[in-house]
Amino acid sequence: MTRQRLGVCYYPEHWPQSRWSVDAAMMKGIGLSFVRIGEFAWSRLEPNEGAYRFEWLSHAIEALDRAGLKVVLGTPTATPPKWLVDKMPEMAALDADGRPRKFGSRRHYCFSHEGYARECDRIIEHLARAFGGHPAVAAWQTDNEYGCHDTVLSYSPVALQAFRRWCEARYRSIETLNEAWGNVFWSMEYRSFDEIELPNLTVTEANPSHLMDFQRFSSDKVVAFNRRQAQIIRSHAPDATILHNFMGAFVDFDHYALSDDLDVAAWDSYPLGFLERSSHDDAFKLRYMRVGDPDFQAFHHDLYRACGRGRWQVMEQQPGPVNWAPWNPAPAKGAVRLWTFEAFAAGAETVSYFRWRQAPFAQEQMHEALLLPNAAPNDAYHDVARISKELSSLDARVETARAEVALVFDYESAWAWRIQPQGEDFFYFDLVMCFYRALRRAGLSVDIIPPIASEVAERRLILAPALFAPTRDFSEALAKSGATILLGPRTGSKTADFQIPADLPPGALRRIIDIRVRRAESLRPGARIRLSGQGAFVRWREFLALGESVTPEFTSEDGETALARSDNVLYLAGWPDEELLTNVLRRVFIIAGMSTLALPEDIRVRDNGAMRYIFNYGAASTDISALVGEETLLIGSCLLESCGVAVFRRRDCFHPAAQNTSQEATTK
């Protein structure tokens, strides 16, 4: 089992060389093990074409190595230098309005530009030859935050040519493409692949099938760009770990596909920044302003654990106010520690803080770090020292097992409902989060899974809201799984070509529940379709026709089936409010024979093997005695303070004092 460790992001090129050994000693002194460097340093590594200057990087790695630290070395391809942009100005992406994404910040390149990709190959080849065998370089990070700042989609001339060839490879004949896209509509038929345009600057909305394929193509280009880097690194550092740092609530490319070329998935966790950018109302944001959404980070921990096939890290953990959100509050006392243990409870191998020392210059000078700009320790520096000691006392290791509950998250579904939301506030990510939040509030540990057959086995409960176009293989796996299954809304409502199924939604899933969706409506803010005593639908509602084997579990006040059931399969015909989703899941838990925990409102629980972690996201201390029972706490107390963490090793899987059966829960 992997031991859990701490790390930090460091930029030696920002500071005098005389400082590097001092910093390394301080890092080691507070219990850090890993240091990420180099991901933005191309102009220092190659200040002029072909003039490599790796000596400074070698000295920095040696300084860290002497202190007993391991290095995560980043490839510098997120920040091509000015001389390279001047050499090939056409490497810049164009936005949807046809404007170039110019030099002056970062990520100023087009994934379709082969010339730029070859330049990346070259610098990575030299770096991998120089440092691939260095014993201190334990891992490599490819690029940095692919797609950040809306840079996945490019409408450049090279992207156009590449998209045409992608379409030709996918469809083989233009007649097949025309049929798949429905181009007979509005006389959009093409005579050859060379007539295809990019789906921007159209008079009104572009064809959704065209948009979907352009999104797929763009995602494939990101995956291919990353694969080139991984292959070069592996050829020179076959034993090193390769990872990439993903982002939160970001769906512009398929992270599952990209992760196939990685050893570990990582992500950058900024709870307060993400909260400020979220769609939550002001009351929610004020309530959790200094601790973050209690479920947002946990969701991404589970998502990127799935991407990494069990192996994942936090590469950037927020240590203080950030600089990029609409408002940037400071974390509550204890919040950094809570976020760190939340990640370890979900199976993180490493939590790494961004960054070591606050920059006094350029775009991120208002982004706090472990050290102040003058190199004095900041608040999070002391938090990390405490966390390190607690980890040592726990001897914490990655033990997370396959969860009984699986929630499907699908990148194509996110693209589909962004392309054709049908309601202004229909956001796939928000809908999936509703289900995830309700599962967390029931005290359940959850696996996020892609919609592939191999992920279905050994589950007791599988939830798949708004799954765009499930494959036949996935549908058959669900049918054979024996699990209780909750589908809807919008699940199976389109084919892979973005057309309504010939026999109506839910398409291939009719084999497991014999319903047809005959009508769908989106609901404006404030509109509610009520269910007697159960809650209401908001945002979205569907009208179902039921087959003989299907019965209504819940019915709306206007007489329509709201929750349909066929044996162990259920279909929810709308976007539930919190009350309705709670009641639906209570019913589902009974059918699945599952037990839940009775959690106080802001308390969350996570199991990592035999270790149970309890977190208090609330502003007040909370009594968790019923959750602890007779167990001995290793960290924390039964009166758990705000931002508090409690940990104990379970002797049994169940705790009678804290457990309620699902049947009991329905009577409360």
C-alpha positions in Angstrom: 0.0 0.0 0.0 1.2 3.5 -0.9 2.1 5.8 1.9 0.4 9.2 1.7 2.7 12.3 1.4 2.8 16.0 1.1 4.4 18.2 -1.6 4.7 21.7 -2.9 5.0 23.6 -6.2 8.2 25.6 -6.5 9.7 28.0 -9.0 13.5 28.2 -8.4 13.8 30.4 -11.5 11.9 33.1 -9.6 14.5 33.3 -6.8 18.3 33.6 -6.4 20.2 30.4 -6.6 21.6 31.1 -3.1 18.0 30.7 -1.8 17.4 27.2 -3.2 19.1 25.1 -0.5 17.5 27.3 2.2 14.1 26.6 0.7 14.8 22.9 0.3 15.8 22.6 4.0 12.6 24.4 5.1 10.5 22.2 2.9 12.0 19.1 4.4 11.7 20.5 7.9 7.9 20.8 7.7 7.5 17.3 6.3 7.2 17.8 2.5 8.4 14.9 0.3 7.7 16.1 -3.3 8.4 19.3 -5.2 7.0 20.2 -8.6 9.2 22.4 -10.7 9.8 23.5 -14.3 6.3 23.6 -15.9 6.5 27.2 -17.0 10.2 27.6 -17.6 10.7 27.2 -21.4 12.2 30.7 -21.8 14.9 29.9 -19.2 15.5 26.4 -20.5 15.9 27.6 -24.1 16.3 31.4 -24.2 17.1 31.2 -27.9 16.3 28.5 -30.5 18.6 25.6 -29.9 20.5 27.3 -27.1 19.7 25.0 -24.1 20.4 26.3 -20.6 19.7 23.3 -18.3 22.4 24.0 -15.8 20.2 26.1 -13.5 17.6 23.3 -13.5 20.2 20.7 -12.7 21.4 22.8 -9.8 17.9 23.2 -8.5 17.2 19.5 -8.7 20.5 18.8 -6.9 19.6 21.2 -4.1 16.2 19.5 -3.6 17.9 16.1 -3.8 20.4 16.9 -1.1 17.6 17.8 1.2 16.0 14.4 0.6 13.2 15.7 -1.6 11.8 14.0 -4.7 11.0 16.1 -7.9 8.0 16.2 -10.1 9.4 17.7 -13.3 7.0 19.5 -15.6 7.3 19.8 -19.3 7.2 23.6 -20.2 4.8 23.4 -23.2 2.0 25.5 -21.6 4.2 28.6 -22.0 6.0 28.7 -25.4 8.5 31.5 -25.5 8.3 34.7 -27.6 11.0 33.6 -30.1 8.9 30.5 -30.9 5.7 32.4 -31.3 7.5 34.9 -33.7 9.0 32.0 -35.6 5.5 30.4 -36.3 2.8 33.0 -35.5 0.2 30.6 -37.0 0.6 28.3 -34.0 -1.8 30.5 -32.1 -5.3 29.3 -31.6 -8.2 31.4 -32.9 -11.2 31.9 -30.7 -14.8 31.5 -31.9 -14.9 35.0 -33.2 -11.7 34.4 -35.3 -9.4 36.4 -33.0 -5.9 35.0 -32.3 -5.0 34.0 -28.7 -1.9 36.1 -28.5 1.4 35.9 -26.6 1.5 37.6 -23.2 0.1 35.1 -20.7 0.0 31.3 -21.2 -1.5 28.5 -23.2 -1.1 30.5 -26.5 -1.0 27.5 -28.8 -3.4 25.5 -31.0 -3.5 21.7 -30.3 -3.8 21.1 -34.1 -0.6 22.8 -35.1 1.9 20.1 -36.0 4.8 22.5 -36.2 4.3 23.5 -32.5 3.8 19.8 -31.5 7.2 19.0 -33.1 8.8 21.9 -31.1 7.3 20.4 -28.0 8.7 17.0 -28.9 12.1 18.5 -29.3 12.3 20.3 -25.9 10.8 17.3 -24.1 13.3 15.0 -25.8 16.2 17.1 -24.5 14.7 17.3 -21.0 14.0 13.6 -20.8 17.5 12.7 -22.0 19.0 15.1 -19.4 16.9 14.2 -16.4 15.1 10.9 -17.2 17.7 8.9 -15.3 18.1 11.3 -12.4 17.3 9.4 -9.1 15.6 12.5 -7.7 13.2 12.9 -10.6 10.4 10.5 -9.5 7.6 11.8 -11.7 6.9 14.0 -14.8 3.9 16.3 -15.3 2.9 16.8 -18.9 2.2 20.5 -19.8 -0.1 22.3 -17.2 -3.9 22.3 -16.9 -4.8 21.4 -20.5 -7.6 23.6 -21.8 -7.4 26.3 -19.1 -8.6 29.7 -20.2 -11.0 28.2 -22.8 -8.1 26.9 -25.0 -9.3 23.4 -26.1 -11.4 24.7 -29.1 -9.5 26.4 -31.8 -11.0 27.8 -35.0 -7.7 28.3 -36.8 -6.9 27.3 -40.4 -4.8 24.3 -39.2 -7.7 23.2 -37.0 -10.1 23.4 -40.0 -7.8 21.1 -42.1 -7.3 18.7 -39.3 -11.0 18.5 -38.6 -11.8 17.7 -42.2 -9.3 14.8 -42.1 -10.8 13.7 -38.8 -14.3 13.6 -40.3 -13.0 11.7 -43.3 -11.4 9.1 -41.1 -14.5 8.7 -39.0 -17.2 8.6 -41.7 -15.3 7.4 -44.8 -17.8 8.8 -47.2 -19.4 12.3 -47.3 -22.8 10.6 -47.7 -22.5 8.8 -44.4 -21.5 12.1 -42.7 -24.5 13.9 -44.2 -26.8 11.2 -43.0 -25.3 11.2 -39.5 -25.5 14.9 -39.2 -28.9 15.2 -40.7 -27.6 17.7 -43.2 -30.7 17.5 -45.4 -32.1 19.9 -42.9 -31.7 23.5 -44.0 -29.8 22.4 -47.2 -26.6 21.8 -45.2 -25.4 18.8 -47.3 -21.8 18.7 -48.3 -20.4 17.2 -51.6 -16.9 16.5 -50.1 -15.0 16.6 -46.9 -13.1 19.7 -48.1 -16.4 21.7 -48.0 -16.8 21.2 -44.2 -16.4 24.4 -42.2 -15.9 24.9 -38.5 -19.1 25.4 -36.5 -18.5 29.1 -35.6 -19.7 32.4 -36.9 -23.0 30.8 -38.2 -26.0 33.1 -38.5 -27.9 31.1 -35.8 -27.0 27.9 -33.9 -24.9 25.4 -35.8 -26.0 21.8 -36.3 -25.7 20.0 -33.0 -24.1 16.9 -34.6 -21.5 19.1 -36.3 -20.8 20.8 -32.9 -20.5 17.4 -31.1 -18.1 16.0 -33.7 -16.0 19.2 -33.5 -15.9 18.8 -29.7 -14.9 15.1 -30.1 -12.2 16.1 -32.6 -10.9 18.8 -30.3 -10.8 16.4 -27.4 -8.9 13.9 -29.5 -6.3 16.5 -30.4 -5.6 17.2 -26.7 -5.3 13.4 -26.0 -2.9 13.0 -29.0 -0.8 16.0 -27.9 -0.5 14.5 -24.4 0.3 11.0 -25.8 3.3 12.4 -27.7 4.8 13.8 -24.5 4.2 10.6 -22.5 5.8 8.4 -25.1 8.9 10.6 -25.2 9.2 10.6 -21.4 8.7 6.8 -21.2 11.5 6.2 -23.7 14.0 7.9 -21.4 12.5 7.4 -18.0 10.7 4.1 -18.1 10.3 3.8 -14.3 9.1 7.4 -13.7 5.5 8.2 -12.9 3.7 10.3 -15.6 0.8 12.5 -14.6 -1.1 15.6 -15.6 -2.9 18.2 -13.4 -6.6 18.5 -14.4 -8.9 21.2 -13.2 -12.3 21.5 -11.4 -15.7 21.6 -13.1 -13.9 21.5 -16.5 -15.2 19.2 -19.2 -13.9 20.5 -22.5 -12.0 17.2 -23.3 -12.4 13.6 -22.3 -10.2 13.2 -19.2 -10.8 9.4 -19.1 -9.3 9.1 -22.6 -6.3 11.3 -21.8 -5.6 9.4 -18.6 -5.1 6.2 -20.5 -1.6 7.5 -21.3 -0.9 8.5 -17.7 0.2 6.5 -14.6 -1.5 8.9 -12.2 -4.3 11.5 -12.5 -3.9 14.7 -10.6 -6.0 17.8 -10.2 -5.7 21.3 -8.9 -8.0 21.9 -5.9 -9.1 25.5 -5.1 -12.2 25.2 -2.9 -12.9 28.9 -2.3 -12.2 30.0 -5.9 -14.4 27.2 -7.3 -17.2 28.1 -4.9 -17.1 31.8 -6.0 -17.3 30.7 -9.6 -20.1 28.2 -9.0 -23.8 28.5 -9.8 -24.8 28.3 -6.1 -26.9 31.2 -4.8 -25.4 33.9 -2.6 -26.7 32.4 0.6 -24.8 29.2 -0.1 -21.7 31.1 -1.0 -21.8 33.2 2.1 -22.4 30.1 4.3 -19.4 28.3 3.0 -17.3 31.3 1.9 -14.2 30.2 4.0 -14.4 26.5 3.7 -15.8 25.8 0.2 -18.7 23.6 -1.0 -18.6 20.5 1.2 -19.0 18.1 -1.8 -17.2 19.8 -4.7 -13.7 18.7 -3.8 -14.8 15.2 -2.8 -16.6 14.8 -6.2 -13.4 15.6 -8.1 -11.3 13.3 -5.8 -13.6 10.5 -6.9 -13.7 11.6 -10.5 -9.9 11.7 -10.8 -9.5 8.5 -8.9 -11.5 6.9 -11.7 -9.4 8.6 -14.4 -6.2 7.3 -12.7 -7.6 3.8 -12.4 -7.2 4.1 -8.6 -4.1 6.3 -8.6 -4.5 10.0 -8.1 -3.0 13.1 -6.4 -3.8 16.7 -5.7 -1.1 18.6 -7.5 -2.2 22.1 -6.4 -4.0 22.6 -3.1 -5.2 26.1 -2.2 -3.3 27.4 0.8 -4.8 30.9 1.1 -6.7 33.6 -0.9 -6.3 33.0 -4.7 -6.1 35.8 -7.3 -8.5 34.6 -10.1 -12.0 34.3 -8.6 -14.7 37.1 -8.5 -13.9 37.5 -4.8 -11.0 35.9 -3.0 -11.6 35.3 0.8 -9.1 33.8 3.1 -9.7 30.2 4.3 -11.1 29.6 7.8 -8.7 28.4 10.4 -8.4 24.7 9.9 -9.8 24.7 6.3 -6.4 23.8 4.6 -6.1 20.9 7.0 -9.6 19.7 6.4 -9.1 19.9 2.6 -5.9 17.9 2.9 -7.4 15.1 4.9 -10.5 15.0 2.7 -8.2 14.2 -0.2 -6.3 11.5 1.8 -9.5 10.0 2.9 -10.5 9.6 -0.8 -7.2 7.8 -1.5 -4.8 10.5 -2.7 -1.2 9.5 -2.8 0.1 13.0 -2.5 -1.4 16.4 -1.6 0.8 19.3 -3.0 0.3 22.9 -2.1 0.4 25.8 -4.6 2.9 27.4 -4.0 6.0 27.5 -1.8 6.5 31.3 -1.9 4.2 34.1 -3.0 5.4 35.9 -6.1 5.9 39.6 -5.7 5.5 40.2 -9.5 3.3 39.4 -12.5 -0.2 37.9 -12.8 -0.2 35.8 -9.6 1.3 38.2 -7.1 -2.0 38.2 -5.1 -2.1 34.4 -4.9 -1.0 33.4 -1.4 1.5 30.6 -0.7 3.2 28.8 2.2 5.7 31.6 2.4 5.0 35.4 2.1 6.8 37.3 -0.6 9.6 38.2 1.9 10.1 34.4 2.6 8.6 34.5 6.1 6.2 31.6 6.9 2.5 32.3 6.2 -0.4 30.6 7.9 -0.5 27.5 5.7 3.1 26.8 6.4 2.2 26.0 10.0 -0.9 24.1 8.9 1.3 21.8 6.7 3.8 21.2 9.5 0.9 20.0 11.7 -0.6 17.9 9.0 2.7 16.2 8.4 3.1 15.2 12.0 -0.5 13.8 12.1 0.1 11.8 8.9 3.1 10.2 10.6 1.1 9.3 13.7 -1.6 7.8 11.5 0.8 6.0 9.2 -1.8 6.9 6.6 -1.8 4.7 3.4 -4.0 4.4 0.3 -6.5 1.6 1.0 -9.7 2.7 -0.8 -11.7 -0.2 -2.0 -14.3 -0.5 -4.8 -17.5 1.3 -3.6 -20.9 -0.4 -3.7 -22.4 2.9 -5.1 -21.3 4.1 -8.5 -22.3 7.4 -10.1 -21.8 7.7 -13.9 -20.1 10.8 -15.2 -19.6 11.2 -18.9 -17.8 13.9 -20.8 -19.9 13.5 -24.0 -23.0 14.1 -21.9 -21.5 17.4 -20.7 -20.8 18.4 -24.3 -24.3 17.4 -25.5 -26.3 19.4 -22.9 -24.1 22.4 -23.4 -24.7 22.2 -27.2 -28.4 21.6 -26.8 -29.5 22.5 -23.2 -33.1 23.2 -24.2 -33.3 25.1 -20.9 -31.0 28.0 -20.1 -30.1 26.5 -16.7 -29.7 22.9 -17.7 -26.1 22.1 -16.8 -25.0 18.5 -16.8 -22.3 19.0 -14.1 -24.8 20.7 -11.7 -27.3 17.8 -12.2 -24.7 15.1 -11.5 -23.5 17.1 -8.5 -27.1 17.1 -7.1 -27.0 13.3 -7.0 -23.5 13.2 -5.6 -24.3 15.6 -2.9 -27.4 13.6 -1.8 -25.3 10.4 -1.7 -22.7 12.1 0.5 -25.4 13.4 2.8 -26.5 9.8 3.3 -22.9 9.0 4.5 -22.0 6.9 1.5 -18.7 6.6 -0.2 -19.1 6.8 -3.9 -17.1 5.8 -7.0 -17.5 8.1 -10.0 -17.3 5.9 -13.2 -17.3 6.3 -17.0 -20.2 4.6 -18.9 -18.2 1.5 -19.7 -19.2 -2.1 -19.1 -16.2 -3.1 -17.0 -17.1 -0.5 -14.3 -20.6 -2.0 -13.6 -19.6 -5.2 -11.9 -19.8 -5.6 -8.1 -22.0 -2.6 -7.5 -25.1 -2.6 -5.4 -26.4 0.8 -6.7 -25.7 2.6 -10.0 -27.0 6.1 -10.8 -26.9 7.5 -14.4 -28.6 11.0 -14.7 -28.7 12.6 -18.1 -26.4 10.1 -19.9 -26.4 11.3 -23.5 -26.1 8.1 -25.6 -25.3 5.0 -23.7 -23.7 2.3 -25.8 -25.3 -1.1 -26.3 -22.5 -2.8 -24.4 -23.0 -0.5 -21.4 -26.8 -1.1 -21.5 -26.2 -4.9 -21.6 -23.8 -4.6 -18.7 -26.4 -2.8 -16.7 -29.0 -5.4 -17.5 -26.7 -8.2 -16.3 -25.3 -6.4 -13.2 -28.0 -7.3 -10.7 -27.6 -3.8 -9.2 -30.4 -1.4 -8.4 -30.2 1.2 -11.2 -31.6 4.8 -11.1 -31.7 6.5 -14.6 -32.8 9.9 -15.8 -33.6 12.5 -16.7 -32.5 12.8 -20.3 -30.7 9.5 -20.1 -30.6 7.8 -23.5 -32.4 10.7 -25.1 -30.1 10.9 -28.1 -28.1 8.5 -30.3 -24.3 8.9 -30.7 -25.0 11.0 -33.9 -27.1 13.4 -31.8 -30.4 12.3 -33.1 -33.6 11.3 -31.2 -33.7 7.4 -31.1 -36.0 5.9 -33.7 -38.2 4.3 -31.0 -37.9 7.4 -28.7 -35.8 7.8 -25.5 -34.4 6.1 -23.6 -33.2 4.3 -26.7 -31.1 1.2 -25.9 -32.0 1.4 -22.2 -35.6 0.3 -23.0 -34.3 -3.2 -22.6 -34.0 -2.6 -18.8 -37.0 -0.4 -18.3 -39.9 -0.4 -20.8 -40.8 3.3 -21.0 -40.9 5.9 -23.7 -40.3 9.6 -23.2 -43.0 11.2 -25.3 -42.5 14.9 -24.4 -39.9 17.0 -22.4 -40.2 20.5 -21.1 -37.8 22.9 -19.5 -39.0 25.0 -16.6 -38.2 28.6 -16.1 -36.8 29.7 -12.7 -39.5 29.6 -10.0 -41.7 27.0 -11.8 -42.2 23.8 -9.9 -44.0 20.5 -10.8 -45.1 19.3 -7.4 -45.4 15.7 -6.2 -47.8 15.3 -3.2 -45.6 15.4 -0.1 -42.5 14.4 -1.9 -41.0 17.6 -3.3 -40.9 18.9 -6.9 -39.3 18.9 -10.3 -37.4 22.1 -11.3 -35.7 23.1 -14.5 -36.7 19.9 -16.4 -39.6 17.5 -16.6 -40.5 14.6 -18.9 -43.8 12.9 -19.8 -43.6 9.1 -19.9 -45.5 6.3 -21.6 -45.2 3.1 -19.5 -44.9 -0.5 -20.7 -46.8 -3.3 -19.0 -43.9 -4.3 -16.8 -43.5 -0.7 -15.4 -45.3 0.9 -12.5 -45.3 4.4 -11.2 -43.5 4.8 -7.8 -44.1 8.6 -7.5 -46.7 10.6 -9.4 -46.9 14.4 -9.9 -49.9 16.4 -8.9 -50.9 16.7 -12.5 -51.1 12.9 -12.8 -47.9 12.2 -14.7 -45.4 9.5 -13.7 -42.5 11.1 -11.9 -40.6 8.0 -10.9 -41.1 4.8 -12.9 -40.0 1.3 -11.8 -39.4 -2.0 -13.4 -38.1 -4.5 -10.8 -34.6 -3.1 -9.8 -34.5 -0.3 -12.4 -36.0 3.1 -11.9 -36.3 6.2 -14.1 -36.7 9.7 -12.6 -38.5 11.9 -15.1 -37.2 15.3 -14.2 -34.7 17.4 -12.3 -35.5 16.9 -8.6 -35.3 19.6 -6.0 -33.5 18.6 -2.8 -36.6 17.3 -1.0 -37.6 15.1 -3.9 -34.1 13.7 -4.5 -33.9 12.8 -0.8 -37.2 11.0 -1.0 -36.3 9.2 -4.3 -33.0 8.0 -2.9 -34.7 6.8 0.3 -36.9 4.6 -1.9 -33.9 3.5 -4.0 -31.9 2.6 -0.9 -34.8 0.4 0.3 -34.9 -1.4 -3.0 -31.2 -1.9 -3.0 -31.2 -3.1 0.6 -28.6 -0.4 1.6 -28.0 1.2 5.0 -27.2 4.9 5.4 -25.8 7.1 8.1 -27.7 9.8 10.0 -25.4 12.7 9.5 -25.7 16.2 11.1 -26.2 18.8 8.4 -22.6 19.9 7.7 -20.9 16.6 8.6 -19.4 14.4 5.9 -17.9 10.9 6.2 -15.4 9.0 4.0 -14.0 5.5 4.4 -10.5 4.6 3.3 -10.2 0.9 3.9 -10.6 0.4 7.6 -10.1 4.1 8.3 -13.2 6.3 8.8 -12.8 10.1 8.4 -15.4 12.6 9.6 -15.3 16.2 8.5 -17.1 19.3 9.8 -17.8 21.8 7.1 -20.0 23.9 9.4 -19.3 27.0 11.3 -20.1 25.5 14.8 -18.8 22.5 16.7 -20.9 19.4 16.3 -21.4 16.3 18.4 -20.4 13.2 16.4 -20.6 10.7 19.3 -23.2 8.6 17.5 -20.9 8.3 14.5 -17.9 7.3 16.6 -19.7 4.8 18.9 -17.2 2.8 21.0 -14.3 3.4 18.6 -11.1 5.2 19.7 -10.4 8.4 17.8 -6.9 8.8 16.4 -7.5 12.4 15.5 -10.1 14.8 16.7 -12.8 14.7 19.4 -16.5 13.8 19.6 -17.3 17.4 19.9 -15.9 18.2 16.4 -14.9 21.8 16.0 -15.6 23.9 12.8 -13.3 22.7 10.0 -12.4 19.7 12.3 -11.3 16.3 11.2 -11.9 13.1 13.2 -10.3 9.7 12.3 -10.7 6.2 13.7 -9.9 2.7 12.6 -13.1 0.6 12.3 -13.2 -2.7 14.0 -16.4 -3.6 12.2 -17.9 -2.4 9.0 -21.0 -1.1 10.7 -21.6 1.1 13.7 -25.1 0.4 15.2 -25.1 3.7 17.1 -24.7 5.7 13.9 -26.4 3.5 11.3 -30.0 3.7 10.2 -31.5 1.2 7.8 -33.1 2.8 4.8 -36.5 1.6 6.0 -35.9 3.5 9.3 -34.8 6.6 7.4 -38.1 6.8 5.5 -40.0 7.0 8.8 -38.1 10.0 10.2 
